[in-house]
Amino acid sequence: MQPTTHTDQQTESPKTTELQKDSGGASPHRPAGLRIVSILFRIGIIVVVLGIAMGAVRVLMATKEVTARTDEALQPIMVRTIATELQNVDRTWDGYGTARSMNDANIVAEVAGRVIDRPSSIEPGQRINVGTVLMRLDSSDYTNALNAANQAASAIEAQINGLSVESERVGSQIELATDEIEAAQRDLDRTQKAIEAGAGSAGELDSKTAAVRRVQREVESLKQRLELIPSRRAQLLAQLAGQHAIAATAQENLERSVIRSPIAGVIQSVDLRVGDWVGLGSPVARVVDLSKIEIPVRLPASALSWIKLGNEVQLWESDPIDDPDQIGIITRIAPEADASSRTITVYVEVDQDASVQDRLSPGRFILGRVRSPDENPRFIVPRRAIQGGRVMVAVPQDNGGFRIQIVPITTDYSVEGKIESLDANEDQWTVIRSGLRGGELVVVSLLDQISQGLIVEVVGHESKQAESSNPNNQSEAMP
């Protein structure tokens, strides 16, 4: 029996230990009332702790600083707009061309010879006047030719004068010979009458007849000589004219041996110096007149129906940032367009003071801008306000706000320049053919942040906001 009892004691020992743990380490022999009191005490402590914690939470929530709510996320985007209104727009055409002088001279030698003199002032860049001597050539040959021609002419003139004297003398001889013929004829008539009367001889008659015939031949010879004098005179006159021509040529060559500038301008180049041999037609110098410049400007072919003679053209030698360097006038327009470049050529003339420093220079590449007035008023908006053939318009709402509406448009052409009445900050504009109405507010800012239907606030339209709701200002843009 003892071993069995020992076994039961060992079995109950773990249970006793668990009871001790549940009772807080109390002995199994501790009274049950104390155990209940201990449990209630513990529960009370837990409740108190929880109450204190909840009270602390309430105090913290009551004393928490409340952050003021803002409606920034709900505020509408503020955009800048331009109110559409009809404008008289000048269409602008840009083109390029190379300036050239309308009056320049490539001076060449008109005679051959050696350079014997060149003034020290004749150098490139020097301003000269009409007739300024550039250089002198040896003219001795031309002087000799002139003298010879003049002497030959004088000899011929002497022969012509001799013909006048000869003509007078032959005339006098003919008159004398005529009188002699009449006397011989009377003598012959008397001889014939004497023979008829039987007093004369036949030999005497023949002698008288021969004398008459001899005198008649002399008269005919004198008349022939007199008749040839005019032809001889004409021949001598022709020879005289030839000698005069030779003398004139020699005189011209003599004058051409002094090479002068045919125009006033600036010397571009001088090719010869003293001692150089100059052949006929050899280049001597180039002179350029800077007072009248012409620029053939190539414009788009579509400009042909817009531009006309007399239009002003603004000209720049560099980028068109400031005021134009010069103002020219279209004086000629080429009748045909260049099919390869799709351009037309207009000829612009510029009158300028050649002495000023900022003059247009021949050979420079020039930008020309022509403004053609458009007779039809157009709606015009900044070029950057157009995206994919559409603009964004701020439409007024009943609550005072504005809603974004995307409006498709068609454009006509672009212009550059300031339009103070619309926006002083814009200088790139597009003319609208159709799609907009007067008084509409076209959005020109924050275009990448707004979309169809978005509520926005607008600035820049000022008093034109009222116009956008005016039914009498709804005219459609016409092409």
C-alpha positions in Angstrom: 0.0 0.0 0.0 2.8 2.4 0.7 4.2 2.4 -2.8 0.8 3.2 -4.2 0.4 6.2 -1.9 3.8 7.5 -2.8 2.8 7.4 -6.4 -0.4 9.4 -5.8 1.5 12.1 -4.0 3.9 12.5 -6.9 1.0 12.8 -9.3 -0.8 15.6 -7.3 2.3 17.7 -7.0 2.2 19.5 -10.4 -1.5 20.5 -9.9 -0.6 22.0 -6.6 2.1 24.1 -8.3 -0.4 25.4 -10.9 -2.8 26.4 -8.3 -0.1 28.3 -6.5 0.8 30.1 -9.7 -2.9 31.0 -10.3 -3.3 32.4 -6.8 -0.2 34.6 -7.1 2.1 32.2 -5.3 -0.3 31.7 -2.4 -0.2 28.6 -0.6 -2.8 26.0 -1.3 -3.6 26.2 2.3 -4.4 30.1 1.9 -8.1 30.9 2.5 -10.4 31.5 -0.5 -11.6 34.9 0.7 -8.1 36.3 0.5 -7.7 35.0 -3.1 -10.9 36.9 -4.1 -9.8 40.1 -2.6 -6.5 39.9 -4.3 -8.2 39.4 -7.7 -10.5 42.3 -7.2 -7.6 44.5 -6.1 -5.8 43.7 -9.3 -8.8 44.5 -11.4 -9.2 47.8 -9.7 -5.6 48.7 -10.4 -6.1 47.9 -14.1 -9.3 50.0 -14.3 -7.6 52.9 -12.6 -4.6 52.7 -15.0 -7.0 52.6 -18.0 -8.9 55.5 -16.7 -5.8 57.6 -16.2 -4.7 56.7 -19.8 -8.0 57.7 -21.3 -8.0 60.9 -19.3 -4.5 61.7 -20.6 -5.6 61.1 -24.2 -8.6 63.4 -23.7 -6.4 66.1 -22.3 -4.0 65.8 -25.2 -6.8 65.9 -27.7 -8.4 68.9 -26.0 -5.1 70.8 -25.9 -4.0 69.9 -29.5 -3.4 72.9 -31.8 -5.8 72.8 -34.6 -4.3 73.6 -38.0 -6.4 76.1 -40.0 -7.9 74.5 -43.1 -7.1 76.2 -46.5 -8.9 76.0 -49.7 -5.7 76.4 -51.8 -6.3 73.1 -53.5 -9.7 74.3 -54.4 -8.7 77.7 -55.7 -9.1 78.0 -59.6 -6.0 78.5 -61.7 -5.4 82.1 -62.7 -4.7 82.6 -66.4 -4.0 85.6 -68.6 -6.2 86.3 -71.6 -6.6 88.6 -74.5 -10.0 89.8 -75.7 -10.5 89.3 -79.5 -11.3 92.4 -81.5 -11.0 93.2 -85.2 -7.7 94.7 -86.2 -6.4 96.3 -89.4 -3.2 94.2 -89.9 -0.3 94.9 -92.2 0.9 91.6 -93.7 4.7 91.2 -93.5 6.9 89.7 -96.1 10.6 89.0 -95.5 13.2 88.4 -98.2 16.9 88.6 -98.8 19.1 90.1 -101.5 22.6 91.4 -102.1 23.1 95.1 -102.4 24.7 96.5 -105.4 25.4 100.0 -106.7 23.2 101.4 -109.4 26.0 103.6 -110.7 29.5 102.0 -110.8 32.2 101.9 -113.5 34.9 99.4 -114.4 37.3 101.8 -116.1 39.5 100.3 -118.9 42.1 101.9 -121.1 40.7 103.1 -124.4 44.1 103.5 -126.0 47.4 101.7 -125.6 50.4 103.3 -124.0 52.7 103.5 -121.1 51.7 105.0 -117.8 53.7 108.2 -117.3 51.8 109.7 -114.4 49.4 108.6 -111.5 48.4 111.2 -108.9 49.4 110.2 -105.3 45.7 110.6 -104.2 44.5 107.9 -106.5 44.3 105.0 -104.1 41.5 102.5 -103.1 38.9 104.1 -100.7 39.5 107.6 -102.0 36.4 109.7 -102.9 36.7 111.3 -106.3 34.5 113.5 -108.5 33.5 113.3 -112.1 36.5 113.9 -114.4 39.1 113.3 -111.7 42.4 112.3 -113.5 43.3 108.7 -112.5 46.5 108.4 -114.7 48.1 109.7 -117.8 49.5 107.6 -120.7 52.3 108.5 -123.1 50.6 110.4 -125.9 53.4 111.2 -128.3 52.2 108.9 -131.0 48.7 110.4 -130.9 50.2 113.9 -131.0 52.2 113.1 -134.1 49.2 111.5 -135.8 47.1 114.6 -135.0 49.8 116.9 -136.5 50.1 114.7 -139.7 46.4 114.7 -140.2 46.1 118.4 -139.7 48.9 119.0 -142.2 47.3 116.7 -144.8 44.0 118.5 -144.3 45.6 121.8 -144.9 47.1 120.6 -148.2 43.8 119.4 -149.4 42.1 122.6 -148.4 44.7 124.4 -150.5 43.9 122.2 -153.5 40.2 123.0 -153.1 41.0 126.7 -153.0 43.1 126.2 -156.2 40.1 124.6 -157.9 38.1 127.8 -157.3 40.8 129.8 -159.1 41.1 127.3 -161.8 37.3 127.4 -162.4 37.3 131.1 -162.8 40.2 131.0 -165.2 38.7 128.3 -167.4 35.5 130.2 -167.5 37.3 133.2 -168.8 39.2 131.1 -171.4 35.9 129.7 -172.6 34.5 133.2 -173.1 37.5 134.2 -175.1 37.4 131.1 -177.2 33.8 131.6 -177.9 34.5 135.1 -179.1 37.3 133.7 -181.3 34.9 131.1 -182.7 32.5 133.8 -183.6 35.3 135.9 -185.3 36.5 132.8 -187.2 33.0 131.9 -188.3 32.5 135.4 -189.7 35.7 135.2 -191.6 34.6 131.8 -193.0 31.3 133.3 -194.0 33.0 136.1 -196.0 35.3 133.6 -197.7 32.3 131.5 -198.8 30.6 134.6 -200.2 33.7 135.6 -202.0 34.0 132.1 -203.6 30.4 132.3 -204.6 31.1 135.7 -206.2 34.1 134.1 -208.0 36.7 136.0 -206.1 38.0 133.4 -203.7 39.7 130.0 -203.8 38.8 126.7 -202.4 42.0 126.4 -200.5 41.4 129.5 -198.6 37.9 128.2 -197.7 39.4 125.0 -196.3 41.9 127.0 -194.2 39.1 129.2 -192.8 37.0 126.1 -192.0 39.9 124.4 -190.2 40.5 127.5 -188.1 36.9 127.5 -186.9 37.1 123.8 -186.1 40.3 124.2 -184.1 38.8 127.0 -182.0 35.7 124.9 -181.4 37.8 122.0 -180.1 39.6 124.3 -177.7 36.2 125.5 -176.3 35.0 122.0 -175.9 38.2 121.1 -174.1 37.8 124.0 -171.7 34.2 123.2 -171.1 35.1 119.6 -170.2 37.8 120.9 -167.9 35.4 123.2 -166.3 32.8 120.4 -165.9 35.4 118.1 -164.1 36.2 120.7 -161.5 33.2 119.9 -159.3 34.1 116.2 -159.2 37.6 117.1 -158.4 36.3 119.4 -155.7 34.1 116.6 -154.3 37.1 114.2 -154.3 39.3 116.7 -152.5 36.5 117.4 -150.0 36.2 113.6 -149.3 39.9 113.5 -148.7 39.7 116.5 -146.5 36.9 114.8 -144.5 39.0 111.7 -144.1 41.9 113.7 -142.8 39.6 115.5 -140.4 38.4 112.1 -139.2 42.0 111.0 -138.7 42.7 114.2 -136.9 39.6 113.8 -134.7 40.6 110.2 -133.9 44.0 111.3 -133.1 42.6 114.1 -130.9 40.3 111.6 -129.1 43.2 109.2 -128.6 45.2 112.1 -127.2 42.4 112.9 -124.8 41.9 109.3 -123.9 45.5 109.0 -123.0 44.4 111.0 -119.9 42.2 108.5 -118.0 39.5 110.2 -116.0 36.7 108.9 -113.8 33.3 109.0 -115.6 31.4 109.1 -112.3 31.7 110.5 -108.8 32.2 107.9 -106.1 34.8 105.9 -104.2 37.7 104.1 -105.8 37.3 100.3 -105.3 40.6 99.3 -106.9 43.5 100.7 -109.0 45.4 98.2 -111.2 48.3 100.2 -112.7 51.2 102.2 -111.7 53.8 104.5 -113.4 55.8 102.6 -116.0 53.2 99.9 -116.6 52.3 99.2 -120.2 48.5 99.5 -120.9 46.9 97.7 -123.7 43.7 98.6 -125.3 40.8 97.4 -123.1 43.1 96.7 -120.1 41.4 97.2 -116.6 42.6 100.4 -115.0 40.3 101.1 -112.0 36.9 100.5 -110.5 34.8 103.3 -109.0 31.6 102.8 -107.1 28.9 105.4 -106.4 27.3 104.7 -103.0 24.6 107.3 -103.2 22.1 105.1 -105.0 21.9 101.4 -104.1 19.7 98.7 -105.5 18.8 95.4 -103.8 17.1 92.6 -105.7 15.0 91.1 -102.8 13.6 87.6 -103.2 10.1 87.3 -101.6 7.7 84.4 -101.3 5.8 84.0 -104.5 2.5 84.4 -102.6 3.4 88.0 -102.0 2.9 88.8 -105.7 -0.8 89.6 -105.2 -0.1 91.8 -102.2 2.9 94.0 -103.1 3.0 96.8 -105.6 5.3 99.5 -107.0 6.1 102.2 -104.5 5.8 100.0 -101.4 8.3 100.9 -98.7 10.8 98.2 -97.7 12.6 98.2 -94.4 16.3 97.1 -94.8 18.7 95.6 -92.3 22.3 94.5 -92.8 22.1 92.3 -89.7 19.3 90.9 -87.6 16.1 93.0 -87.6 16.2 93.9 -83.9 16.4 97.6 -83.9 15.1 100.2 -86.3 15.9 99.5 -90.0 19.2 100.7 -91.4 17.5 102.2 -94.4 14.1 102.5 -96.1 13.9 101.6 -99.8 11.2 101.8 -102.4 10.1 99.0 -104.8 10.7 100.4 -108.3 10.4 97.2 -110.3 8.9 93.7 -109.9 10.0 90.7 -111.9 7.0 89.3 -113.9 7.8 85.6 -113.4 8.3 83.6 -110.2 11.2 81.2 -109.7 9.6 77.7 -109.8 12.5 76.1 -107.9 12.6 78.5 -105.0 9.0 79.6 -105.2 10.1 83.2 -104.9 9.7 86.4 -106.9 12.2 89.2 -107.2 11.5 92.8 -106.4 14.0 95.6 -107.0 14.4 98.0 -104.1 16.2 101.3 -104.6 17.7 103.3 -101.8 18.9 106.9 -102.0 21.4 107.5 -99.2 24.1 109.9 -98.1 27.4 108.3 -99.3 29.4 110.2 -96.6 27.6 108.7 -93.5 29.1 105.7 -91.7 26.0 103.6 -91.4 25.2 103.5 -95.2 24.3 100.4 -97.0 27.4 98.8 -98.7 27.3 97.1 -102.0 28.0 93.4 -101.8 26.3 93.0 -98.3 23.6 90.5 -97.7 20.4 92.5 -96.9 17.2 91.5 -95.2 14.2 93.3 -96.7 10.8 93.5 -95.0 7.7 94.7 -96.9 4.5 95.5 -95.1 1.3 95.2 -97.2 -1.9 96.7 -95.7 -4.8 94.2 -95.4 -8.0 96.1 -96.2 -10.2 93.5 -94.3 -10.1 93.8 -90.4 -9.1 90.5 -88.8 -9.0 88.8 -85.5 -5.4 88.3 -84.3 -4.0 86.3 -81.4 -0.5 85.5 -80.1 1.1 82.7 -82.1 1.9 80.7 -79.0 -1.8 80.6 -78.0 -2.5 78.2 -80.9 -1.9 74.5 -80.3 -2.7 72.1 -83.0 -5.1 74.4 -84.8 -7.1 75.2 -81.6 -7.2 77.9 -79.0 -8.5 77.8 -75.4 -11.2 80.3 -74.7 -12.3 81.4 -71.2 -16.2 81.4 -71.2 -17.9 83.4 -68.4 -20.2 81.5 -66.1 -23.3 82.6 -64.2 -21.4 82.3 -60.8 -18.8 84.8 -62.0 -16.1 82.3 -62.9 -14.8 81.2 -66.2 -14.7 77.7 -67.8 -12.1 76.7 -70.4 -13.5 75.8 -73.8 -11.3 74.5 -76.7 -12.2 76.2 -80.0 -10.9 74.9 -83.4 -9.8 77.7 -85.7 -8.3 78.2 -89.2 -5.4 80.6 -89.6 -4.5 82.9 -92.5 -1.0 84.2 -92.0 1.5 85.3 -89.3 2.8 88.8 -88.5 5.5 90.2 -86.3 5.6 93.3 -84.3 4.1 95.0 -81.2 0.3 95.6 -81.0 -0.1 97.8 -78.0 -3.8 97.7 -78.0 -3.8 93.9 -77.4 -0.6 93.1 -75.5 2.5 95.1 -75.3 4.6 92.0 -74.5 3.7 90.0 -77.5 5.5 90.3 -80.9 4.5 87.1 -82.6 0.9 87.0 -83.9 -1.3 84.9 -86.1 -4.2 86.2 -88.1 -7.3 84.1 -87.7 -9.4 83.3 -90.8 -12.4 81.7 -89.0 -13.4 80.2 -85.6 -13.4 83.2 -83.3 -16.0 85.8 -82.4 -15.5 89.3 -81.1 -15.0 89.7 -77.4 -13.9 86.2 -76.7 -11.2 85.7 -74.1 -8.3 83.7 -75.6 -6.0 82.2 -73.0 -2.3 83.0 -73.5 -0.7 81.5 -70.3 -0.5 78.2 -68.5 -1.7 76.4 -71.6 0.0 73.2 -70.5 -1.9 73.2 -67.1 -5.5 73.7 -68.3 -7.9 71.6 -70.2 -11.5 71.5 -71.5 -14.0 72.3 -68.8 -11.6 73.5 -66.1 -12.8 76.5 -64.0 -10.2 79.3 -64.0 -9.9 83.0 -63.1 -8.7 85.4 -65.8 -6.6 88.5 -65.9 -5.8 90.8 -68.7 -9.3 91.3 -70.2 -10.2 94.2 -68.0 -13.4 95.9 -69.0 -13.7 93.7 -72.1 -15.2 91.0 -69.9 -18.6 92.6 -70.4 -18.1 92.6 -74.2 -17.8 88.8 -74.2 -21.4 88.5 -73.1 -22.7 91.2 -75.4 -24.9 89.5 -78.1 -24.3 92.5 -80.5 -20.6 91.8 -80.6 -20.6 88.3 -82.1 -19.4 89.0 -85.6 -17.6 86.0 -87.2 -14.0 86.6 -88.5 -14.1 86.8 -92.2 -11.2 85.8 -94.5 
